[in-house]
Amino acid sequence: MDKLDKIVEARMKLRARFEKKMRDTPSVSDGQPQGTGPTNRHGMPKLPIGQFETEKWPVLDLGYKPNISLDRWRLYVDGEVENPVVLKWEDFMDLPQTEDVSDFHCVTTWSRMDVPWVGVRMMDLAALVQPKDTATHVMFYGYDTYATNISLEEALKPDVLLVHTADHVPLPLDHGGPVRVITPQLYAWKGAKWIKRIHFMAGDKPGFWEARGYSNTAYPWRNDRYSE
């Protein structure tokens, strides 16, 4: 069995393990989602409550844009996993590549629709490292020292990607290049820019914005922006 076959087999096992939890999350099963427009592929209104559509892509960060060359870039995946890895750029690009189109919802009220992406599914990365039964959440860390937490059932959804291409060109530095995480079913702060490390956790803890009053769950169709 080659590397791709192993990843596919492990992906299917993970999907079966988390399928019910993923199906029951509010981002796909909310009986009364708030928003307008036609429904997206998850059955939610395309434009969540409190958002406006823009064709521009505003730049938001912590004031530091780490310029990491491809030969120096590394992705560390560790924590509650059977096979922790450190991926170089060529290792990352050797993983199954996914093309997808999804929407990008920023907590500051703008949404960018139908963005074409290319990258690696978080599900496939998880299949590579094999989360232990103790794993419940992940923490994404960026090269800019940013961190954000997400439940494993949200992280493993098929449109959560580590993207290196957006709008048919390499992801710009301003938007987190060479690689950032996207979480189309959650507000975009849950996807770290300039991704450096993914840490699988046995339990939850807040990231940068969550510790500063932002919601821990970040569901756009519930206007779930800030903690109570």
DRENDO-1510 file (C-alpha; in Angstrom, 1 decimal, always signed):
<recs>
REC; n; res; u; v; w
REC; 1; MET; +0.0; +0.0; +0.0 .
REC; 2; ASP; +1.5; +3.3; -1.0 .
REC; 3; LYS; +1.4; +6.6; +0.9 .
REC; 4; LEU; -1.7; +7.9; -0.9 .
REC; 5; ASP; -3.6; +4.7; -0.3 .
REC; 6; LYS; -2.7; +4.8; +3.4 .
REC; 7; ILE; -4.0; +8.4; +3.7 .
REC; 8; VAL; -7.2; +7.6; +1.9 .
REC; 9; GLU; -7.8; +4.6; +4.1 .
REC; 10; ALA; -7.0; +6.6; +7.3 .
REC; 11; ARG; -9.3; +9.5; +6.1 .
REC; 12; MET; -12.2; +7.1; +5.7 .
REC; 13; LYS; -11.7; +5.8; +9.2 .
REC; 14; LEU; -11.5; +9.3; +10.6 .
REC; 15; ARG; -14.6; +10.3; +8.7 .
REC; 16; ALA; -16.6; +7.4; +10.1 .
REC; 17; ARG; -15.3; +8.1; +13.6 .
REC; 18; PHE; -16.4; +11.8; +13.5 .
REC; 19; GLU; -19.3; +11.7; +11.0 .
REC; 20; LYS; -22.1; +12.1; +13.5 .
REC; 21; LYS; -20.3; +14.8; +15.4 .
REC; 22; MET; -19.6; +16.7; +12.2 .
REC; 23; ARG; -23.2; +16.3; +11.1 .
REC; 24; ASP; -24.6; +17.6; +14.4 .
REC; 25; THR; -22.5; +20.8; +14.5 .
REC; 26; PRO; -24.5; +24.1; +14.2 .
REC; 27; SER; -22.6; +25.1; +11.0 .
REC; 28; VAL; -24.4; +22.4; +9.1 .
REC; 29; SER; -27.4; +21.4; +11.3 .
REC; 30; ASP; -28.8; +24.6; +12.7 .
REC; 31; GLY; -32.6; +24.4; +12.4 .
REC; 32; GLN; -33.0; +28.2; +12.4 .
REC; 33; PRO; -29.8; +29.7; +10.8 .
REC; 34; GLN; -29.8; +33.5; +10.5 .
REC; 35; GLY; -28.9; +35.1; +7.2 .
REC; 36; THR; -30.0; +35.9; +3.7 .
REC; 37; GLY; -29.8; +34.7; +0.1 .
REC; 38; PRO; -29.8; +31.2; -1.4 .
REC; 39; THR; -28.5; +28.3; +0.7 .
REC; 40; ASN; -24.9; +27.2; +0.5 .
REC; 41; ARG; -23.9; +23.5; +0.1 .
REC; 42; HIS; -24.4; +23.0; +3.9 .
REC; 43; GLY; -28.0; +24.3; +3.8 .
REC; 44; MET; -27.1; +27.7; +5.4 .
REC; 45; PRO; -28.1; +31.1; +4.0 .
REC; 46; LYS; -25.2; +32.2; +1.8 .
REC; 47; LEU; -24.7; +35.5; +3.6 .
REC; 48; PRO; -24.7; +35.1; +7.4 .
REC; 49; ILE; -26.5; +37.6; +9.6 .
REC; 50; GLY; -24.7; +40.9; +10.1 .
REC; 51; GLN; -22.4; +40.4; +7.1 .
REC; 52; PHE; -22.0; +42.4; +3.9 .
REC; 53; GLU; -20.5; +41.0; +0.6 .
REC; 54; THR; -17.3; +42.5; -0.7 .
REC; 55; GLU; -15.2; +41.7; -3.8 .
REC; 56; LYS; -12.1; +43.2; -2.0 .
REC; 57; TRP; -10.0; +41.2; +0.4 .
REC; 58; PRO; -9.2; +43.4; +3.4 .
REC; 59; VAL; -5.9; +42.7; +5.2 .
REC; 60; LEU; -6.1; +42.0; +8.9 .
REC; 61; ASP; -3.2; +40.8; +11.1 .
REC; 62; LEU; -1.4; +41.5; +14.4 .
REC; 63; GLY; +0.9; +44.0; +12.8 .
REC; 64; TYR; +3.6; +41.5; +11.8 .
REC; 65; LYS; +3.8; +39.7; +8.5 .
REC; 66; PRO; +6.4; +36.9; +8.7 .
REC; 67; ASN; +8.1; +36.4; +5.4 .
REC; 68; ILE; +9.0; +32.7; +5.4 .
REC; 69; SER; +10.8; +31.4; +2.3 .
REC; 70; LEU; +9.7; +28.0; +1.0 .
REC; 71; ASP; +13.0; +26.4; +1.8 .
REC; 72; ARG; +12.7; +27.5; +5.5 .
REC; 73; TRP; +9.0; +26.8; +5.9 .
REC; 74; ARG; +8.1; +23.9; +8.2 .
REC; 75; LEU; +4.8; +22.6; +9.4 .
REC; 76; TYR; +4.9; +20.8; +12.8 .
REC; 77; VAL; +1.9; +18.5; +13.6 .
REC; 78; ASP; +2.0; +17.0; +17.0 .
REC; 79; GLY; +0.2; +16.5; +20.3 .
REC; 80; GLU; -2.3; +13.7; +20.8 .
REC; 81; VAL; -1.4; +11.9; +17.6 .
REC; 82; GLU; +0.2; +8.5; +16.8 .
REC; 83; ASN; +2.6; +9.8; +14.2 .
REC; 84; PRO; +3.8; +13.4; +14.8 .
REC; 85; VAL; +5.5; +14.9; +11.7 .
REC; 86; VAL; +7.5; +17.9; +10.6 .
REC; 87; LEU; +6.7; +18.7; +7.0 .
REC; 88; LYS; +9.0; +20.6; +4.6 .
REC; 89; TRP; +7.4; +22.4; +1.6 .
REC; 90; GLU; +8.0; +19.5; -0.7 .
REC; 91; ASP; +6.5; +17.1; +1.8 .
REC; 92; PHE; +3.4; +19.3; +2.1 .
REC; 93; MET; +3.0; +19.5; -1.7 .
REC; 94; ASP; +3.3; +15.7; -2.0 .
REC; 95; LEU; +0.1; +15.3; +0.1 .
REC; 96; PRO; -3.2; +15.0; -1.8 .
REC; 97; GLN; -4.1; +18.4; -3.2 .
REC; 98; THR; -7.7; +19.6; -3.1 .
REC; 99; GLU; -9.3; +22.3; -5.3 .
REC; 100; ASP; -12.4; +23.9; -3.7 .
REC; 101; VAL; -14.6; +27.0; -3.9 .
REC; 102; SER; -16.0; +28.4; -0.6 .
REC; 103; ASP; -16.9; +31.6; +1.2 .
REC; 104; PHE; -14.8; +33.6; +3.6 .
REC; 105; HIS; -16.6; +35.3; +6.5 .
REC; 106; CYS; -14.7; +37.8; +8.7 .
REC; 107; VAL; -15.9; +38.7; +12.1 .
REC; 108; THR; -15.5; +42.4; +11.2 .
REC; 109; THR; -18.7; +41.9; +9.1 .
REC; 110; TRP; -17.4; +41.4; +5.6 .
REC; 111; SER; -17.8; +38.3; +3.5 .
REC; 112; ARG; -15.9; +37.3; +0.3 .
REC; 113; MET; -17.9; +34.9; -1.7 .
REC; 114; ASP; -16.9; +32.0; -4.0 .
REC; 115; VAL; -13.1; +32.1; -3.5 .
REC; 116; PRO; -11.2; +29.4; -5.5 .
REC; 117; TRP; -8.6; +27.7; -3.3 .
REC; 118; VAL; -6.0; +25.0; -3.7 .
REC; 119; GLY; -4.5; +23.2; -0.7 .
REC; 120; VAL; -4.4; +20.2; +1.6 .
REC; 121; ARG; -7.5; +19.1; +3.5 .
REC; 122; MET; -7.1; +19.2; +7.3 .
REC; 123; MET; -8.8; +15.7; +7.2 .
REC; 124; ASP; -5.9; +14.4; +5.0 .
REC; 125; LEU; -3.3; +15.9; +7.3 .
REC; 126; ALA; -5.0; +14.3; +10.3 .
REC; 127; ALA; -5.1; +11.0; +8.5 .
REC; 128; LEU; -1.3; +11.3; +8.1 .
REC; 129; VAL; -0.7; +11.8; +11.8 .
REC; 130; GLN; -3.6; +9.6; +13.2 .
REC; 131; PRO; -5.2; +11.5; +16.1 .
REC; 132; LYS; -5.5; +9.4; +19.3 .
REC; 133; ASP; -8.8; +8.7; +20.9 .
REC; 134; THR; -7.9; +11.3; +23.5 .
REC; 135; ALA; -7.8; +14.1; +20.9 .
REC; 136; THR; -10.8; +16.5; +21.0 .
REC; 137; HIS; -9.5; +19.9; +19.7 .
REC; 138; VAL; -6.6; +21.4; +17.8 .
REC; 139; MET; -4.7; +24.6; +18.2 .
REC; 140; PHE; -3.4; +26.3; +15.1 .
REC; 141; TYR; -0.2; +28.4; +15.5 .
REC; 142; GLY; +1.1; +30.9; +13.0 .
REC; 143; TYR; +4.6; +32.2; +12.4 .
REC; 144; ASP; +3.4; +35.5; +13.7 .
REC; 145; THR; +2.8; +34.0; +17.2 .
REC; 146; TYR; -1.0; +33.9; +16.6 .
REC; 147; ALA; -3.0; +30.9; +17.9 .
REC; 148; THR; -6.6; +29.8; +17.6 .
REC; 149; ASN; -8.5; +26.8; +18.8 .
REC; 150; ILE; -11.1; +24.6; +17.0 .
REC; 151; SER; -12.9; +21.4; +17.9 .
REC; 152; LEU; -11.8; +18.3; +16.0 .
REC; 153; GLU; -15.3; +17.8; +14.5 .
REC; 154; GLU; -15.0; +21.3; +12.9 .
REC; 155; ALA; -11.4; +20.9; +11.9 .
REC; 156; LEU; -12.1; +17.6; +10.0 .
REC; 157; LYS; -14.8; +19.0; +7.8 .
REC; 158; PRO; -13.9; +18.5; +4.1 .
REC; 159; ASP; -13.8; +22.2; +3.2 .
REC; 160; VAL; -11.3; +23.1; +6.0 .
REC; 161; LEU; -8.1; +23.4; +4.1 .
REC; 162; LEU; -4.5; +24.5; +4.5 .
REC; 163; VAL; -4.3; +26.6; +1.3 .
REC; 164; HIS; -1.3; +27.8; -0.7 .
REC; 165; THR; -3.3; +29.1; -3.6 .
REC; 166; ALA; -6.2; +31.6; -3.8 .
REC; 167; ASP; -7.8; +33.2; -6.8 .
REC; 168; HIS; -5.6; +31.0; -9.0 .
REC; 169; VAL; -2.3; +32.5; -7.8 .
REC; 170; PRO; +0.0; +31.7; -4.9 .
REC; 171; LEU; -1.4; +32.9; -1.6 .
REC; 172; PRO; +0.0; +36.4; -1.0 .
REC; 173; LEU; +2.1; +37.2; +2.1 .
REC; 174; ASP; -0.6; +39.7; +3.2 .
REC; 175; HIS; -3.2; +37.0; +3.4 .
REC; 176; GLY; -1.0; +34.4; +5.2 .
REC; 177; GLY; +1.2; +33.0; +2.4 .
REC; 178; PRO; +2.8; +30.6; +1.9 .
REC; 179; VAL; +0.1; +28.6; +3.7 .
REC; 180; ARG; -2.9; +29.6; +5.8 .
REC; 181; VAL; -5.9; +27.7; +7.2 .
REC; 182; ILE; -9.4; +28.4; +6.0 .
REC; 183; THR; -12.6; +27.5; +7.9 .
REC; 184; PRO; -15.6; +28.4; +5.7 .
REC; 185; GLN; -18.2; +27.2; +8.2 .
REC; 186; LEU; -16.7; +29.5; +11.0 .
REC; 187; TYR; -15.6; +33.1; +11.2 .
REC; 188; ALA; -12.2; +33.4; +9.5 .
REC; 189; TRP; -10.2; +34.2; +12.7 .
REC; 190; LYS; -10.4; +30.4; +13.3 .
REC; 191; GLY; -8.1; +29.9; +10.4 .
REC; 192; ALA; -4.5; +30.9; +11.3 .
REC; 193; LYS; -2.4; +32.8; +8.7 .
REC; 194; TRP; +1.3; +31.8; +8.1 .
REC; 195; ILE; +0.6; +28.4; +9.6 .
REC; 196; LYS; +3.5; +26.9; +11.5 .
REC; 197; ARG; +2.1; +24.3; +13.9 .
REC; 198; ILE; -1.0; +22.2; +14.4 .
REC; 199; HIS; -1.3; +20.8; +17.9 .
REC; 200; PHE; -3.9; +18.1; +18.7 .
REC; 201; MET; -5.2; +18.5; +22.2 .
REC; 202; ALA; -6.9; +16.3; +24.8 .
REC; 203; GLY; -9.3; +19.1; +25.8 .
REC; 204; ASP; -9.9; +22.7; +24.8 .
REC; 205; LYS; -8.1; +26.0; +25.6 .
REC; 206; PRO; -8.5; +29.5; +24.2 .
REC; 207; GLY; -6.4; +31.0; +21.5 .
REC; 208; PHE; -5.3; +34.6; +21.0 .
REC; 209; TRP; -8.7; +36.2; +20.3 .
REC; 210; GLU; -10.7; +33.7; +22.3 .
REC; 211; ALA; -8.7; +34.8; +25.4 .
REC; 212; ARG; -9.7; +38.4; +24.6 .
REC; 213; GLY; -13.4; +38.1; +24.5 .
REC; 214; TYR; -14.1; +36.5; +21.1 .
REC; 215; SER; -16.4; +33.5; +20.9 .
REC; 216; ASN; -14.9; +30.1; +21.4 .
REC; 217; THR; -17.2; +28.5; +18.7 .
REC; 218; ALA; -17.5; +31.3; +16.1 .
REC; 219; TYR; -20.7; +30.2; +14.2 .
REC; 220; PRO; -21.5; +32.9; +11.6 .
REC; 221; TRP; -25.2; +31.9; +11.2 .
REC; 222; ARG; -25.8; +32.4; +14.9 .
REC; 223; ASN; -24.0; +35.8; +15.0 .
REC; 224; ASP; -21.6; +34.1; +17.4 .
REC; 225; ARG; -18.9; +36.7; +17.4 .
REC; 226; TYR; -18.1; +37.4; +21.1 .
REC; 227; SER; -18.3; +35.5; +24.4 .
REC; 228; GLU; -21.0; +36.4; +26.8 .
</recs>
